[in-house]
Amino acid sequence: MYNPRFEKETFKKEVKHNVKTLYRKTIEEATPQQLFQAVSYAVKEVIIDDWIATQNQFKKDDPKIVYYMSMEFLMGRALGNNLINMTAYKEVKAALDEMGIDLNAIEDEEPDPALGNGGLGRLAACFLDSLATLGYAAYGCGIRYRYGMFKQKIENGYQVETPDNWLKEGNPFELRREEYAKEVRFGGNIRVEYDDSTNRTKFVQENYESVLAIPYDMPIVGYGNHHVNTLRIWDAKAITDFQLDSFDRGDYHKAVEQENLAKTIVEVLYPNDNHYAGKELRLKQQYFFISASIQAAITKYKKTHDDIHKLPEKVIFQMNDTHPTVAVAELMRILLDEEELGWNEAWDITTKTCAYTNHTIMAEALEKWPIDLFSRLLPRVYQIIQEIDRRFLIQVRERYPGNEEKVRKMAILYNGQVRMAHLAIVAGFSVNGVARLHTEILKNQELRDFYEMMPQKFNNKTNGITQRRFLMHGNPLLADWVTEKIGTKDWITDLSLMSGLKKYADDSKALAEFMDIKYKNKVRLAEYIRKHNGIEVDPRSIFDVQVKRLHEYKRQLLNILHVMYLYNQIKEHPEMSFFPRTFIFGAKASAGYIRAKEIIKLINSVADIVNNDRSINGKLKVVFIEDYRVSNAEIIFAAADVSEQISTASKEASGTGNMKFMLNGAPTLGTMDGANVEIVEEVGMENAFIFGLSSEEVINYENNGGYHPQDIYNSDPDIRKVVDQLINGTYSNGDHEMYRDLYNSLLCPKDGSKADMYFILKDFRAYAEAQKKVEEAYKDKERWAKMALLNTACCGKFTSDRTIQEYVDDIWHLDKVTVEI
Ligand code: 26W
């Protein structure tokens, strides 16, 4: 047993005690939410001991620490995951059973901490899990948003956003740590002072507004190793609590303003994914958590080290996309103005501690702040960026004499804007992409000039996912089966052992067991769908699933147009053979992304028509799962037969959902994009369904002005019929305008963009053929089972444990810590 405090009677007593002291109730009287709180506090008690032990070990060993700086951490629920990682899930479940408490029901009381949008935020959460499991010292640094990702309701087919008040009942796992608060300053002006005695110029910020950043710590529990790292998320508070007497001093407005700034700064997560909106408040959020995090890291370092020059030996700041890249200038500011180093020394330290990960090549995602806004909000940081840029451009001109085109393309400050990606590349010692293909595209296309000038910085780190959450917790039946079949539990921390399943690929009994587990998971999902959507789906049908953020490049539109095509086929040829199919969608659209919202409405409209057409005998069902999030994702992945990964080639940097499906035995139906390429490499072409344009072909078309979708529309009557159904009222009660914009986007956009930018019609036939192959393969039960099993067996590479070890070996060079209990 992991810890004697999880011993049945001890733990039961603890829960009873908590219910009594927290709520003055007995177990029988407590509400499910109160039971969740009481159980969580009992679990936290145990975690705290390990947390303290880990910190003590850090003090002894003085390991190098990585600070993973991210605007987003999409953690998912903590209770079940913490129990899994403390290897106490089954014991605690049994103990609670004896008290008449159902652990699963209690887990459902926990709100999803949804402090992230999609892939980037969930990756950060998987990385924290792996860092703790591998025994490395790490802090996640982020923002404690008062409201996380909005809750999605579907009303009349439309997405409606409601606030995610995730802290309403209190978060039992967090610790407020007021004593580590840091001040963060905004605006004002910089007074330059010359100090004769030291011969130094001083830069003094005046007339600024400031807020107090208060850290909240959440434990990140490693698997079975007593290692507990920290996710530190910052709350904001006015620096002086509102004081009425300031009214008399004429500071009334300032006091109110500071109060408001503190309130608004951490109010809400921006729900944009892959789309830069240029909002001032977002820049405030970025500087707020970065300044606080870097100050805290430096304070911590200085407590036990006296030479700031050696900071790079003990500290790494990993910047999760461009959102935290103001970090490089903030670190420079602290080293120059507070540590009083010279420029060269400060630059040397900064460029050895900062590293940058790029997560997207979508042009509209690039953060470029207007200089007037940036310099007004962060005057001193801006001065430093000017100097970084000035010195960098000297180097560019040295390297490319007379080539002002290069200067224009590579400058950090250009055209009235601060280009955050350029800042990160110039100041970081490492620039990495998140899948092999993505990194190649960065090197050869998007960041070509930088790669040419500083090739040594560029490297690839193919993403990964944690099997602790997405197999052990999400799919316990399969997890137990895997353990039995390969004869060891060690896959939990060494996913390469999954290859031990390969020997069962031709074992009919094992295949039948594997598919029986899949079936049970499909029944579980079918129940979820009945309860939440009121739709009956047949678990014997093929569960074909596309769950991810809604974005045009991810091509949910291709998927639903194909469903419309299938429906037409079934109606036109009722006699044709057709294996029953359930198309499952889950996706949130950014609140301001109109076209994405139209696609959600279309999916729901198609669902309405198709699901209620009795003439097709339930052969086709379409389900849109409301409020897709980490907790229901775990159930969905476990139940999927087909993994839809159909982005326009070159657009999806990596994808991580694709890996979660693979782990759970769902073959990929996808394009040669992102990590799909590497998935196919591991599992074999014959165990996936690959279709469509390659990334080279897409990039080629793009460089030559696009293609002519009208030709396809004119020559392919099936496609024409489907496209016309967008505007002939078939799915809109006779309304010809409801989907006009989607129709136009394919053939003749009104906003001046290229027709069918994402090559939906171009790839349609290839997609339909690949779908046909899916059906053929599924009909052959044994063949399908083998494919599905081989996907699970070949997923070893895609654990985030492997990814993190590569970051450690190539970029971070951290020391392993063994926590002694
Ligand atoms: C400024 C607005 C904004 C917000 C979020 C721009 C960009 C983002 C993220 C970088 C988008 C994102 O989540 N990218 C995804 O990152 C995953 C983890 O690396 C990849 O697997 C996905 O392919 C990529 O889309």
Boltz pocket constraint, residues with backbone or C-beta under 6 A from the ligand:
constraints:
  - pocket:
      binder: B
      contacts: [[A, 117], [A, 118], [A, 119], [A, 120], [A, 121], [A, 123], [A, 272], [A, 273], [A, 274], [A, 275], [A, 276], [A, 277], [A, 321], [A, 358], [A, 359], [A, 360], [A, 364], [A, 365], [A, 366], [A, 367], [A, 434], [A, 463], [A, 651], [A, 652], [A, 653], [A, 654], [A, 655], [A, 656], [A, 674]]
      max_distance: 6.0
